[in-house]
């Protein structure tokens, strides 16, 4: 084992909260290291609606969270506007919904300090023609869409510019404790299997649903409930605004425009384990059925993908319905458990990630004697190369602007020319991240269109071989990993056009390209061909 690394603050988790915490601490002059067992945003932070809540969804069930969401909505629109599509939103009640709840809605919002505007039904259907003819109440709210990948990538990029370190594909395997402190964390690089150690002054667990598992290695028990939420991706943008069902939170009651597509969800299913979490066909059927009550077009639209994320809900109430658990967050200091330099930030929402990071940073700085206050509430997040490629409009704009004969379009669904793919790979290399198709997809729109990687997978792989980013069988193995990741999201939406697309993809890669056999030949220990 190599000589131990040292850091002032070790942050475990590279999701939206962990990356925001790294930036917050770096702005205060505190050196920190982020450790993430996958890639940036590869957990629940990359498996959500991408909804910047106005807070209205929680005005009845969780007023405190509603107020937090409303305040953070305004802050993020000012400080990270380039990561946000300020769509606005509607709450719509459909025949059969609780008329009393619809009538009380503006009063409930007012109690939380959240403004809403009542719309005439005819006016609402002019704004959003896809709305059902069965709606009987509509309120306009300040919802928006936020890109969780872009904001996480730019948070960590800004943090590293200021001296933070980021270790992706690195897992915490244990802790050494003594004198009421975490003295060292044991780490393993999952790419190389190298094991090493880091000695921190403070440790912050921001691992979402995995926070309980990480804390248990330090002898700390956290009562976390795993609530799986499944979402569907429609091939086109169905509405200009976020469309919410005007009822207490339930399944299939939010549609969020996400660039050129729409995201419909979600469910809330209690699960016992984080292993093998994936969408199911009954969930997709339920989501479509419930969503179609608001927008009947959802019964016939083509869904290209489904995905699931896990909400980490902190609970001591032992409620049967996870919808009733708070969507607020908790900052746990763990001094009562005998650890004075260990804390966990758990719960919360994408909308409140900045606030969660700020509160965690406040406690860390209090412990280490740093007096400089946080500034993320007013200091703009820089717009840099690390996250810009996730913009769904950047591909077409770049290609049309450059119009170079040598700038071939590699992803036709999202109009991504090779210049953008090259920009993404440069950014990955600048961040010391190994180039892979899955990593490129996380940092761009590659593979996220209707073909789900059918054509761009092959084209980008070939281009990366030409650029000598891949050698021997490396690219074939990474191509298979990329296609398997896409397949996880396709398997539960295989009907009509999407099943034909999946069969066509199989014909290209297996029947014609023999990828299944080539990938087997590329396994460690096989003979190069």
Secondary structure as UniProt FT lines:
FT   STRAND          5..12
FT   HELIX           16..27
FT   TURN            28..29
FT   STRAND          32..35
FT   TURN            40..41
FT   HELIX           44..46
FT   STRAND          51..52
FT   HELIX           56..58
FT   TURN            59..61
FT   HELIX           63..79
FT   HELIX           81..83
FT   STRAND          84..85
FT   STRAND          89..94
FT   TURN            95..96
FT   HELIX           99..111
FT   TURN            112..113
FT   STRAND          117..119
FT   HELIX           121..127
FT   TURN            129..130
FT   TURN            133..134
FT   STRAND          135..141
FT   STRAND          144..146
FT   HELIX           148..161
FT   TURN            162..163
FT   STRAND          165..167
FT   STRAND          170..178
FT   TURN            179..180
FT   STRAND          181..189
FT   TURN            190..192
FT   STRAND          195..205
FT   HELIX           208..210
FT   HELIX           211..216
FT   TURN            217..219
FT   STRAND          224..234
FT   STRAND          242..245
FT   TURN            251..252
FT   STRAND          254..258
FT   TURN            259..260
FT   STRAND          261..265
FT   STRAND          269..271
FT   TURN            275..276
FT   HELIX           281..294
FT   HELIX           296..299
FT   STRAND          303..314
FT   HELIX           322..324
FT   STRAND          329..332
FT   TURN            335..338
FT   STRAND          342..347
FT   HELIX           350..352
FT   HELIX           353..368
FT   TURN            376..378
FT   HELIX           385..388
FT   TURN            389..390
FT   TURN            392..393
FT   HELIX           394..402
FT   TURN            405..406
FT   STRAND          409..411
FT   TURN            412..415
FT   STRAND          416..417
FT   HELIX           418..430
FT   TURN            431..432
FT   HELIX           437..442
FT   TURN            446..447
FT   TURN            450..455
FT   HELIX           456..466
FT   TURN            467..468
FT   TURN            472..473
FT   HELIX           474..490
FT   HELIX           491..493
FT   HELIX           497..506
FT   HELIX           507..512
FT   HELIX           515..521
FT   TURN            524..525
//
